[in-house]
Amino acid sequence: MIFSKSCAILRKSIKDIINIVYYFKKLYTIIDWLGEIL
């Protein structure tokens, strides 16, 4: 029971990390794109 609970928490934190990385990649792409325009 405890093991499955920790697995669920781990899975959630991995998903959060992936979302953060994806967000920063998107942000970097937008900044890079703005740099091309300006």
Secondary structure, DSSP 8 states (H G I E B T S, - for coil): -HHHHHHHHHHHHHHHHHHHHHHHHHHHHHHHHHHHH-
